[in-house]
Amino acid sequence: MVMQNQKSSENSLHVGDRLLAGLTQQEVAQLLDALFRVMLPELQAQAIAQLSPDTQKTVWQLLSLPQTHESTQTNNNQTVSLAKQAQTWSKLWKNWDKIVSEASKEEGKYIAQEAHWEPPYFDAITFTEDLETVAGKMLPLLPTAFEHEFTPDCNFVTALLEAEAEVAVGLPEWDIFEGLFIERQLTHCVLQWEWLTVQAQEKNAFYFAQQILEYEQQFDDIELDSDAIFDFFAQLPEADRQCIFNGLTAEEETSLWQEVLKNIDSHWHYLYLNLVEQYAPHRYLDNLRETIPQQWQNGSPIIETLLSQKNYAESLVIIEETLQALLKSYRVDTAWTPETSLLATTLGFYDISTKDVGMLLHYYQQTAQELNQTERAKALEIQQLAIAQWFNWSTMFTAFAEIPVSASTQEALFVSWRDYIARRAKPRTRNEYGTVKIVDSWWVIWLLDSIADTQKGVNWFQQQINQWITNLPGDKTQLGENYDLLRLLTKDLTEVRNNELPSYPRFYEVVIRPEKLSSKDELSRREYLKQYAPADLWEQVMKYWKTNLQDFVPKPELAQGSNYTEHARWMIVLKKLSPQDYETLLAQWQVVHKRRRNLWKAMTQVGLNF
C-alpha cells in the first residue's frame, strides 16, 4: 500500500510536465479555468500554498484581478513571477547568442550583396538592429534580472566584446569598415547594468564614468550611442553628477580623459561642458572659447554674454575668432571684411546654416554699432539680408538702394552678390569635342546691371541681348558656354510665356532639359526678365533654334554602347521645329549610318517613319 501511494505521488509530480508536453498553451489555460471553477476556495488555497513564496504572491495577484478581458490582459503583462521573468531573460540571451552566431557565418544572414557583380559585405546595420530588438525586450526586465542574479556570469559589456571578437574571427574576409554602431536601447542596457554593478560595489559615480570610458576604449569596432550616454549621465541624481564633475575637473589632464574631453565630437566633452555650466558657470565660457576653432557656433553664447555685459571690445575679439573658425570650416583661406564682399558668397555653394550665421552677423552688427563703426554696422545689415534672402532679387535691390553705405561699399557688395547669382545660375557646360569656350559676360549679368544702374535700364539690356542673339554662331564648338546660356534663357522665356504647358513640349523636354537648369533665385530672375526683355525676344530665340538645331543633334558615331535613344528623340524635335532640315539630315544619315541597325530601330520605336 505504501509503495502504491509513493508511485501515485511520483506520478502526480509529473502531471504538469506531461500536460505541458501534450497540450497547447490554450488547452492548459482552459483546463486550469475548469479546475478553478469546480475547486472550493479552501482547496485552491491549499494547492497554492505548496508553491514558492514568489509564485504564491504572483498567483494570488492574478486571481484577484478584475475579470474583464482588457484589464486582465493589461495586468497579466505587469504581474509576472520571478521564475517566468528568469525564463524570459534566459530566452532573450539565447536569441542574442543566435544572432551573434549567425553573424559569424560566411554565408549567414548578415552577408549582403547588392548585385551579383559587386563584392559581398557584412551588413552591420541589420546586425545591430537585431541586437537592438533583443535589448529593447531586455531593458524592462534588467533591474529584476540584476537584483535576482538571473545570469550572474553575463553582462552586456562582455557580451559585446565576445560578439565583436566572434564576428571578426568568423569573417576574416570582411572588414567592418564603418564600425558597429550600437543603438540607444542596447547602450542603455550596458549603462544600466554597469551602474547597478557599481552601486552594488559601493563605488561612486565618477568611478562609473571611468569604467564606461575604459570599456569604450576596449572596443575595436563597436561604438555606443553618444546621445544615450549623455542622456543617461545627465539624468543621474544631482549628487552623482556633482561627483562626476569633481572627478573630471581633477582628472581632465590625465591620459585617460584629456583626449575625449577636448574632442568636441565626444559625448564626454558635451557632458563635461554641461556639468561645468551647472556647477562652475564662471568657467563655462572659458571652456567654450577653447572649442571655437573646432566648432565655430560655440562663439555665439560667449558673444551673447559679453553683449549683455556691454563688453563690446571683448565681444569684437570673440566675433573675429568665430568668423575665422567659420571661414576655415568652409575651407575659405582668404580674409573677409563686411564692406568688401558678402559672407554668403564668400562661403560659396555650401549649405549654410542660415540661422546660426545670421545670428553671428546680428551680434557683429550690434557690436559695431556700440563701437560707433557706423559704416560697418550698415554693411552688416546688408550682409544679414543676403544670408537669408540672397535669392530674392527684389529684397536685395531694395537693400542696396535704401541702406546707407558708401558708394565703394555698395558697389563691392553688389558686385559680390551679382557674380554669386550668375555663378549659381550658370549651367555647367560639358563638351565632348574638347575644351569649352568660357563666357564671362552674359545675359543674367546684363539683366542685374540694367536693374541696378538706372542709366542703363531696360534699353541697355535689350540692346545687349539683341546683339548677343544676332551674333551667336551656329557651330556648337564656337558657341562654348553660350549654348547652355541660351538653354537657360529659353527655359525662362518659356515659363514666362506659358504658366502651364510649353509651346513645344518635346523641344522643351529634350533640348532645354529644364530639370538641369533650376536655381533658387529663378522666380525672381523670371520676374525681372519679363519686365526687361524685348517684346520679340521669344521669337528671336526660337528662330535661332529652328535655324541651327540640326547642327546640335547628337552624332550617331559618338553614341556609347549602340544606344541611340537620345538621337531618335532629337530627330523627333527637329522634325517638329524644322521639317526641311530633318529631311536633309535624315538623308545624310541613311547614307553614312545605314549599317547602324540599332539607330534605325530606335528611330522606329519613337514613331519616326522613313
PLY file of the C-alpha trace (Angstrom):
ply
format ascii 1.0
element vertex 610
property float x
property float y
property float z
element edge 609
property int vertex1
property int vertex2
end_header
0.00 0.00 0.00
2.89 2.35 0.85
4.56 1.57 -2.47
1.33 2.28 -4.32
0.94 5.69 -2.60
4.57 6.52 -3.40
4.06 5.74 -7.08
0.90 7.81 -7.13
2.80 10.72 -5.59
5.64 10.45 -8.11
3.20 10.32 -10.99
1.39 13.36 -9.68
4.69 15.26 -9.57
4.99 14.93 -13.34
1.42 15.69 -14.27
2.22 19.32 -15.02
5.11 18.41 -17.31
3.01 15.82 -19.12
0.20 18.31 -19.61
2.57 20.99 -20.93
4.10 18.48 -23.33
0.78 17.10 -24.55
-1.45 20.19 -24.69
-1.27 23.61 -26.28
-0.94 26.67 -24.09
-4.57 27.50 -24.76
-5.69 23.99 -23.76
-3.72 24.18 -20.50
-5.37 27.54 -19.80
-8.82 26.03 -20.43
-8.03 23.11 -18.08
-6.95 25.50 -15.31
-10.10 27.57 -15.79
-12.21 24.43 -15.44
-10.34 23.20 -12.33
-10.57 26.55 -10.56
-14.29 26.74 -11.28
-15.01 23.43 -9.53
-12.43 23.72 -6.70
-13.59 25.13 -3.40
-11.65 28.23 -2.23
-10.13 26.20 0.61
-8.71 23.66 -1.87
-7.42 26.46 -4.11
-5.58 27.98 -1.13
-4.23 24.57 -0.13
-2.87 23.95 -3.63
-1.32 27.41 -3.97
0.35 27.09 -0.57
2.57 24.32 -1.98
4.23 26.79 -4.40
7.27 29.01 -3.76
6.54 32.27 -1.93
7.12 34.42 -5.02
4.93 32.16 -7.15
2.22 32.22 -4.48
2.29 36.00 -4.44
2.05 36.21 -8.22
-0.83 33.68 -8.40
-2.84 35.49 -5.71
-2.30 38.80 -7.54
-3.52 37.26 -10.76
-6.54 35.63 -9.12
-7.57 38.91 -7.52
-7.64 40.84 -10.85
-10.92 42.08 -12.36
-12.41 39.61 -14.80
-12.85 41.91 -17.85
-10.83 40.84 -20.88
-8.97 44.14 -21.35
-8.00 44.66 -17.72
-6.92 41.02 -17.39
-4.75 41.30 -20.48
-3.17 44.55 -19.25
-2.47 43.40 -15.72
-1.18 39.99 -16.80
1.64 41.85 -18.55
2.54 43.58 -15.28
2.16 40.61 -12.91
4.78 38.00 -13.75
6.53 35.61 -11.39
10.26 35.73 -10.90
10.58 32.29 -12.44
8.73 33.44 -15.54
10.88 36.56 -15.79
14.03 34.48 -15.38
12.81 32.15 -18.13
12.14 35.12 -20.45
15.55 36.62 -19.63
17.28 33.33 -20.43
15.42 33.04 -23.74
16.45 36.58 -24.71
20.11 35.78 -24.11
19.70 32.67 -26.26
18.26 34.89 -29.01
21.29 37.16 -28.60
23.63 34.19 -28.97
21.82 33.05 -32.12
22.22 36.47 -33.70
25.94 36.60 -32.91
26.44 33.04 -34.15
24.64 33.87 -37.40
26.79 36.98 -37.81
29.97 34.90 -37.72
28.93 32.71 -40.67
30.43 33.48 -44.07
27.15 32.66 -45.79
24.90 33.83 -43.00
22.07 36.32 -42.86
24.37 39.31 -42.39
26.50 38.84 -45.50
24.82 41.04 -48.12
25.41 41.67 -51.81
23.67 44.44 -53.75
24.31 42.96 -57.20
26.00 39.81 -58.42
28.95 41.74 -59.86
29.58 43.62 -56.61
31.58 42.13 -53.73
29.65 40.92 -50.67
29.92 42.85 -47.43
29.00 42.48 -43.77
25.61 44.13 -43.10
26.46 45.77 -39.79
23.23 47.81 -39.72
20.91 44.80 -39.78
23.11 43.02 -37.23
22.99 45.88 -34.73
19.27 46.41 -35.37
18.61 42.76 -34.45
20.64 43.13 -31.25
18.69 46.32 -30.51
15.41 44.41 -30.82
16.56 41.93 -28.20
17.86 44.73 -25.97
14.50 46.50 -26.16
12.86 43.42 -24.63
15.61 43.05 -22.01
15.56 46.63 -20.80
12.35 46.48 -18.68
13.49 43.17 -17.16
17.04 44.34 -16.42
16.68 45.68 -12.83
14.93 42.48 -11.69
17.41 40.27 -13.56
20.32 42.07 -11.87
18.77 42.02 -8.40
17.94 38.30 -8.52
21.02 37.25 -10.47
19.19 35.55 -13.30
22.50 35.26 -15.18
25.30 36.01 -12.69
28.06 35.36 -15.23
26.59 37.55 -18.00
26.89 41.28 -18.58
26.43 43.42 -21.65
29.99 44.69 -21.99
31.37 41.16 -22.01
28.65 40.06 -24.43
29.53 42.88 -26.84
33.26 42.18 -26.63
32.61 38.50 -27.33
30.27 39.37 -30.21
32.88 41.66 -31.72
35.56 39.01 -31.44
33.34 36.21 -32.76
32.33 38.20 -35.83
35.95 39.18 -36.53
37.19 35.59 -36.26
34.31 34.11 -38.21
34.53 36.63 -41.07
38.23 37.25 -41.76
37.48 38.22 -45.38
35.18 41.11 -44.47
36.37 44.17 -42.60
33.73 46.10 -40.68
34.69 49.31 -42.45
32.01 51.52 -40.95
32.01 50.03 -37.45
29.24 48.56 -35.33
27.10 51.44 -34.13
25.16 50.21 -31.12
21.71 51.77 -30.86
20.00 53.51 -27.99
18.29 50.71 -26.04
21.30 48.40 -26.09
23.53 51.27 -25.00
21.07 51.92 -22.17
21.28 48.26 -21.16
25.08 48.50 -21.00
24.94 51.64 -18.87
22.19 50.50 -16.52
23.83 47.12 -15.85
27.19 48.75 -15.12
25.57 51.43 -12.96
23.83 48.75 -10.87
27.13 46.88 -10.61
28.97 49.99 -9.40
26.26 50.70 -6.83
26.42 47.09 -5.58
30.18 47.53 -5.19
29.58 50.78 -3.29
31.72 52.73 -5.75
30.94 56.34 -6.73
29.56 57.88 -9.94
32.94 59.07 -11.20
34.27 55.52 -10.95
31.28 54.50 -13.06
32.16 57.14 -15.68
35.76 55.89 -15.79
34.56 52.31 -16.20
32.37 53.23 -19.18
35.19 55.16 -20.89
37.60 52.27 -20.36
35.08 49.83 -21.80
34.63 52.09 -24.85
38.38 52.04 -25.39
38.43 48.23 -25.27
36.11 48.00 -28.28
37.70 47.83 -31.73
34.68 48.27 -33.99
31.83 48.84 -31.55
30.65 52.37 -30.81
27.95 53.06 -28.24
25.19 55.60 -28.86
26.54 59.03 -27.87
23.16 60.61 -27.17
22.14 57.69 -24.97
25.35 58.02 -22.93
24.90 61.77 -22.48
21.23 61.38 -21.52
21.95 58.60 -19.02
24.57 60.61 -17.17
22.54 63.82 -17.36
19.58 62.17 -15.55
21.65 60.80 -12.66
20.89 62.30 -9.23
22.49 65.68 -8.61
24.92 64.33 -6.02
26.21 61.83 -8.59
26.54 64.49 -11.29
28.44 66.68 -8.84
30.74 63.73 -8.08
31.41 63.20 -11.79
32.11 66.92 -12.28
34.60 66.94 -9.41
36.31 63.85 -10.80
36.52 65.18 -14.34
37.87 68.51 -13.10
40.59 66.74 -11.15
41.42 64.27 -13.95
40.88 66.33 -17.12
44.59 66.46 -17.97
45.25 62.77 -17.38
45.98 60.40 -20.26
42.60 58.69 -19.82
40.48 61.83 -20.04
42.43 64.55 -21.84
41.73 63.48 -25.42
37.99 62.81 -25.07
37.34 65.97 -23.05
38.99 68.13 -25.71
37.30 66.35 -28.61
34.23 68.43 -29.50
32.61 65.42 -31.17
32.82 63.34 -27.99
29.81 62.82 -25.69
32.24 63.19 -22.78
33.14 66.68 -23.98
29.49 67.72 -24.09
28.79 66.09 -20.74
31.68 67.96 -19.12
30.57 71.28 -20.62
27.08 70.62 -19.34
28.40 69.90 -15.85
30.69 72.94 -15.90
27.71 75.12 -16.83
25.79 73.70 -13.84
28.48 73.66 -11.16
31.11 76.19 -12.27
29.37 78.70 -14.55
32.27 81.16 -14.18
34.44 78.62 -16.07
31.88 77.66 -18.70
32.56 80.42 -21.21
36.33 79.96 -20.95
35.95 76.25 -21.66
33.60 77.01 -24.54
36.02 79.54 -26.05
38.71 76.88 -26.36
36.43 74.92 -28.70
35.65 77.74 -31.17
38.34 76.66 -33.67
36.70 73.22 -33.91
33.04 74.34 -33.55
32.55 77.95 -34.62
28.93 78.00 -33.34
30.32 77.86 -29.78
31.31 81.50 -30.15
27.69 82.71 -30.15
26.81 82.11 -26.47
30.06 83.81 -25.44
29.31 86.83 -27.63
25.74 86.97 -26.32
27.00 87.02 -22.73
29.58 89.74 -23.48
26.93 91.88 -25.17
24.65 91.53 -22.14
27.62 92.73 -20.05
28.19 95.63 -22.53
31.74 94.41 -23.03
31.83 95.36 -26.72
35.60 95.36 -27.17
35.90 91.75 -26.00
32.79 90.85 -27.98
34.56 92.04 -31.13
37.56 89.83 -30.33
35.36 86.74 -29.98
33.45 87.65 -33.16
36.70 87.76 -35.11
37.78 84.39 -33.68
34.38 82.91 -34.53
34.42 84.27 -38.08
37.89 82.88 -38.63
36.70 79.44 -37.48
33.59 79.74 -39.66
35.61 80.54 -42.78
38.03 77.72 -42.04
35.14 75.25 -41.66
34.03 76.20 -45.19
37.61 75.90 -46.50
37.91 79.64 -47.16
41.53 80.78 -46.89
41.05 84.42 -47.84
40.31 87.18 -45.33
36.81 88.63 -45.19
35.52 92.07 -44.24
31.86 93.13 -44.26
32.47 96.09 -46.60
34.22 94.22 -49.41
32.18 91.08 -50.13
29.08 89.26 -48.98
29.70 86.46 -46.50
27.05 84.37 -48.27
29.05 84.50 -51.49
32.40 84.02 -49.74
31.19 80.74 -48.25
30.40 79.52 -51.77
27.88 76.88 -52.75
27.95 75.04 -49.44
24.75 74.64 -47.47
24.84 77.46 -44.96
23.29 77.31 -41.50
21.25 80.44 -42.15
20.04 80.83 -38.57
23.48 80.44 -36.94
25.37 82.60 -39.45
22.61 85.21 -39.39
22.77 85.40 -35.60
26.55 85.83 -35.70
26.17 88.70 -38.18
23.46 90.23 -35.98
25.82 90.17 -32.98
28.54 91.68 -35.18
26.23 94.49 -36.27
25.19 95.21 -32.68
28.83 95.30 -31.57
29.83 97.58 -34.46
27.01 99.99 -33.63
28.06 100.21 -29.98
31.67 100.82 -31.05
30.49 103.64 -33.38
31.55 101.73 -36.51
28.60 103.07 -38.49
29.69 102.05 -41.99
30.44 98.53 -40.87
27.14 98.23 -38.98
25.20 99.26 -42.11
27.20 96.86 -44.28
26.36 94.10 -41.80
22.68 94.92 -42.19
23.02 94.10 -45.89
25.05 91.00 -45.00
22.23 89.63 -42.84
19.68 90.11 -45.61
21.98 88.37 -48.08
22.41 85.33 -45.82
18.66 84.86 -45.54
17.40 86.27 -48.86
20.23 86.23 -51.43
17.89 84.56 -53.94
15.24 87.29 -53.63
16.27 89.92 -56.18
13.68 92.46 -55.06
14.82 92.29 -51.42
18.47 92.65 -52.37
17.93 95.56 -54.77
15.91 97.33 -52.07
18.70 96.76 -49.56
21.36 98.15 -51.89
19.20 101.20 -52.63
17.96 102.04 -49.13
20.63 101.02 -46.60
23.05 103.97 -46.41
26.60 102.82 -47.07
29.41 104.48 -49.01
29.47 104.17 -52.80
32.51 101.91 -52.66
30.89 99.54 -50.14
27.65 99.45 -52.12
29.49 98.70 -55.35
31.64 95.98 -53.76
28.70 94.22 -52.13
26.52 94.48 -55.25
29.24 93.02 -57.47
29.80 90.24 -54.93
26.09 89.39 -54.98
25.71 89.77 -58.76
28.61 87.45 -59.50
27.30 84.92 -56.99
23.86 84.95 -58.61
25.49 84.48 -62.02
27.63 81.56 -60.78
24.64 79.84 -59.21
22.51 80.25 -62.34
25.15 79.41 -64.93
24.74 75.86 -66.27
27.75 73.58 -66.19
28.73 73.02 -69.79
30.18 69.68 -70.86
31.72 69.34 -74.31
32.57 66.03 -75.91
34.68 67.81 -78.50
37.26 69.30 -76.16
37.72 72.45 -74.07
34.62 74.62 -73.71
34.84 78.28 -74.66
34.28 80.29 -71.46
31.80 83.19 -71.43
32.32 85.79 -68.69
29.73 88.41 -69.64
26.25 87.11 -70.33
22.57 87.90 -70.11
21.95 87.35 -66.37
24.80 89.74 -65.54
23.42 92.27 -68.05
19.97 91.96 -66.51
21.29 92.56 -63.00
23.39 95.53 -64.14
20.49 97.12 -66.01
18.28 96.87 -62.90
20.95 98.28 -60.57
22.05 101.12 -62.87
19.13 103.34 -63.81
21.26 104.98 -66.50
21.45 101.62 -68.26
17.96 100.35 -67.60
15.67 98.48 -69.98
17.05 99.91 -73.21
20.62 98.89 -72.47
19.63 95.33 -71.55
17.55 94.95 -74.68
20.40 96.23 -76.81
22.86 93.81 -75.21
20.68 90.72 -75.53
19.55 91.52 -79.11
23.16 91.90 -80.18
24.13 88.70 -78.38
21.48 86.59 -80.14
22.26 88.15 -83.52
25.95 87.29 -83.17
25.53 83.74 -81.83
27.39 81.30 -84.13
25.66 78.19 -85.38
28.66 75.96 -84.68
28.34 74.40 -81.21
32.09 74.31 -80.71
32.22 78.07 -81.30
29.25 78.65 -79.02
31.01 77.25 -75.96
29.11 78.16 -72.80
26.71 80.28 -74.86
24.86 77.09 -75.85
23.76 76.38 -72.26
23.21 80.07 -71.52
20.77 80.07 -74.42
19.06 76.99 -72.99
18.63 78.83 -69.69
17.18 81.88 -71.44
14.82 79.67 -73.45
13.67 77.95 -70.25
12.93 81.26 -68.55
11.14 82.70 -71.58
9.09 79.52 -71.95
7.95 79.68 -68.35
7.26 83.43 -68.57
5.08 82.89 -71.64
3.39 79.66 -70.59
2.48 79.20 -66.95
1.20 75.69 -67.59
2.42 73.96 -70.77
5.29 74.96 -73.11
4.54 75.69 -76.78
6.96 72.98 -77.91
6.83 70.30 -75.18
9.20 67.81 -76.89
11.73 70.53 -77.64
11.46 71.77 -74.04
11.98 68.27 -72.64
14.75 67.01 -74.95
16.79 70.10 -75.84
16.21 72.56 -73.00
16.07 69.91 -70.22
14.65 72.30 -67.58
15.32 69.95 -64.68
19.06 70.57 -65.19
18.70 74.36 -65.05
16.96 75.07 -61.75
18.31 77.53 -59.20
16.87 79.01 -56.04
16.56 82.53 -57.49
14.80 81.54 -60.73
11.41 83.00 -59.75
12.96 86.42 -59.14
15.04 86.19 -62.31
11.98 85.44 -64.44
10.01 88.32 -62.93
12.67 90.83 -63.93
13.27 89.17 -67.30
9.56 89.57 -68.03
9.85 93.30 -67.37
13.12 93.93 -69.23
13.10 91.54 -72.20
12.40 92.83 -75.73
8.87 92.09 -76.86
10.12 89.80 -79.62
12.84 88.03 -77.64
10.97 84.72 -77.68
10.63 84.85 -81.45
14.34 85.68 -81.87
15.36 82.78 -79.64
13.12 80.25 -81.38
14.27 81.46 -84.79
17.84 80.71 -83.76
16.89 77.22 -82.54
14.93 76.41 -85.68
17.77 77.62 -87.89
20.59 75.81 -86.12
19.03 72.82 -84.35
20.23 70.34 -86.98
23.83 71.15 -86.04
23.16 70.32 -82.36
21.61 66.87 -82.93
23.90 64.28 -81.25
26.17 62.50 -83.70
25.49 58.74 -84.02
29.20 57.97 -84.35
29.70 59.27 -80.78
27.00 57.04 -79.25
28.06 54.81 -76.40
27.12 51.16 -76.38
24.98 51.44 -79.53
22.36 53.36 -77.54
20.62 55.75 -79.92
17.57 56.72 -77.86
18.65 60.34 -77.49
19.44 60.62 -81.19
15.93 59.45 -82.03
14.35 61.88 -79.57
16.31 64.78 -81.05
15.19 63.83 -84.53
11.54 64.00 -83.42
12.17 67.55 -82.17
13.98 68.52 -85.37
11.13 67.19 -87.48
8.67 69.32 -85.48
10.68 72.56 -85.48
12.49 72.36 -88.85
10.92 69.72 -91.15
13.16 70.54 -94.11
16.34 70.29 -92.03
15.06 66.99 -90.65
14.68 65.56 -94.15
18.16 66.76 -95.11
19.82 65.27 -92.03
17.84 62.04 -92.34
19.05 61.62 -95.93
22.67 62.09 -94.78
22.26 59.53 -92.01
20.71 56.99 -94.38
23.94 57.06 -96.36
26.58 57.50 -93.64
24.94 55.39 -90.93
22.97 52.85 -92.93
24.69 49.94 -91.16
23.75 51.17 -87.66
20.72 48.93 -87.22
20.17 49.99 -83.62
19.93 53.62 -84.75
17.10 52.88 -87.14
15.45 50.61 -84.60
15.48 53.44 -82.04
14.03 55.87 -84.59
11.24 53.44 -85.41
10.45 52.88 -81.72
9.81 56.61 -81.17
7.44 56.73 -84.15
9.62 58.07 -86.96
8.73 56.56 -90.33
11.19 56.68 -93.21
0 1
1 2
2 3
3 4
4 5
5 6
6 7
7 8
8 9
9 10
10 11
11 12
12 13
13 14
14 15
15 16
16 17
17 18
18 19
19 20
20 21
21 22
22 23
23 24
24 25
25 26
26 27
27 28
28 29
29 30
30 31
31 32
32 33
33 34
34 35
35 36
36 37
37 38
38 39
39 40
40 41
41 42
42 43
43 44
44 45
45 46
46 47
47 48
48 49
49 50
50 51
51 52
52 53
53 54
54 55
55 56
56 57
57 58
58 59
59 60
60 61
61 62
62 63
63 64
64 65
65 66
66 67
67 68
68 69
69 70
70 71
71 72
72 73
73 74
74 75
75 76
76 77
77 78
78 79
79 80
80 81
81 82
82 83
83 84
84 85
85 86
86 87
87 88
88 89
89 90
90 91
91 92
92 93
93 94
94 95
95 96
96 97
97 98
98 99
99 100
100 101
101 102
102 103
103 104
104 105
105 106
106 107
107 108
108 109
109 110
110 111
111 112
112 113
113 114
114 115
115 116
116 117
117 118
118 119
119 120
120 121
121 122
122 123
123 124
124 125
125 126
126 127
127 128
128 129
129 130
130 131
131 132
132 133
133 134
134 135
135 136
136 137
137 138
138 139
139 140
140 141
141 142
142 143
143 144
144 145
145 146
146 147
147 148
148 149
149 150
150 151
151 152
152 153
153 154
154 155
155 156
156 157
157 158
158 159
159 160
160 161
161 162
162 163
163 164
164 165
165 166
166 167
167 168
168 169
169 170
170 171
171 172
172 173
173 174
174 175
175 176
176 177
177 178
178 179
179 180
180 181
181 182
182 183
183 184
184 185
185 186
186 187
187 188
188 189
189 190
190 191
191 192
192 193
193 194
194 195
195 196
196 197
197 198
198 199
199 200
200 201
201 202
202 203
203 204
204 205
205 206
206 207
207 208
208 209
209 210
210 211
211 212
212 213
213 214
214 215
215 216
216 217
217 218
218 219
219 220
220 221
221 222
222 223
223 224
224 225
225 226
226 227
227 228
228 229
229 230
230 231
231 232
232 233
233 234
234 235
235 236
236 237
237 238
238 239
239 240
240 241
241 242
242 243
243 244
244 245
245 246
246 247
247 248
248 249
249 250
250 251
251 252
252 253
253 254
254 255
255 256
256 257
257 258
258 259
259 260
260 261
261 262
262 263
263 264
264 265
265 266
266 267
267 268
268 269
269 270
270 271
271 272
272 273
273 274
274 275
275 276
276 277
277 278
278 279
279 280
280 281
281 282
282 283
283 284
284 285
285 286
286 287
287 288
288 289
289 290
290 291
291 292
292 293
293 294
294 295
295 296
296 297
297 298
298 299
299 300
300 301
301 302
302 303
303 304
304 305
305 306
306 307
307 308
308 309
309 310
310 311
311 312
312 313
313 314
314 315
315 316
316 317
317 318
318 319
319 320
320 321
321 322
322 323
323 324
324 325
325 326
326 327
327 328
328 329
329 330
330 331
331 332
332 333
333 334
334 335
335 336
336 337
337 338
338 339
339 340
340 341
341 342
342 343
343 344
344 345
345 346
346 347
347 348
348 349
349 350
350 351
351 352
352 353
353 354
354 355
355 356
356 357
357 358
358 359
359 360
360 361
361 362
362 363
363 364
364 365
365 366
366 367
367 368
368 369
369 370
370 371
371 372
372 373
373 374
374 375
375 376
376 377
377 378
378 379
379 380
380 381
381 382
382 383
383 384
384 385
385 386
386 387
387 388
388 389
389 390
390 391
391 392
392 393
393 394
394 395
395 396
396 397
397 398
398 399
399 400
400 401
401 402
402 403
403 404
404 405
405 406
406 407
407 408
408 409
409 410
410 411
411 412
412 413
413 414
414 415
415 416
416 417
417 418
418 419
419 420
420 421
421 422
422 423
423 424
424 425
425 426
426 427
427 428
428 429
429 430
430 431
431 432
432 433
433 434
434 435
435 436
436 437
437 438
438 439
439 440
440 441
441 442
442 443
443 444
444 445
445 446
446 447
447 448
448 449
449 450
450 451
451 452
452 453
453 454
454 455
455 456
456 457
457 458
458 459
459 460
460 461
461 462
462 463
463 464
464 465
465 466
466 467
467 468
468 469
469 470
470 471
471 472
472 473
473 474
474 475
475 476
476 477
477 478
478 479
479 480
480 481
481 482
482 483
483 484
484 485
485 486
486 487
487 488
488 489
489 490
490 491
491 492
492 493
493 494
494 495
495 496
496 497
497 498
498 499
499 500
500 501
501 502
502 503
503 504
504 505
505 506
506 507
507 508
508 509
509 510
510 511
511 512
512 513
513 514
514 515
515 516
516 517
517 518
518 519
519 520
520 521
521 522
522 523
523 524
524 525
525 526
526 527
527 528
528 529
529 530
530 531
531 532
532 533
533 534
534 535
535 536
536 537
537 538
538 539
539 540
540 541
541 542
542 543
543 544
544 545
545 546
546 547
547 548
548 549
549 550
550 551
551 552
552 553
553 554
554 555
555 556
556 557
557 558
558 559
559 560
560 561
561 562
562 563
563 564
564 565
565 566
566 567
567 568
568 569
569 570
570 571
571 572
572 573
573 574
574 575
575 576
576 577
577 578
578 579
579 580
580 581
581 582
582 583
583 584
584 585
585 586
586 587
587 588
588 589
589 590
590 591
591 592
592 593
593 594
594 595
595 596
596 597
597 598
598 599
599 600
600 601
601 602
602 603
603 604
604 605
605 606
606 607
607 608
608 609
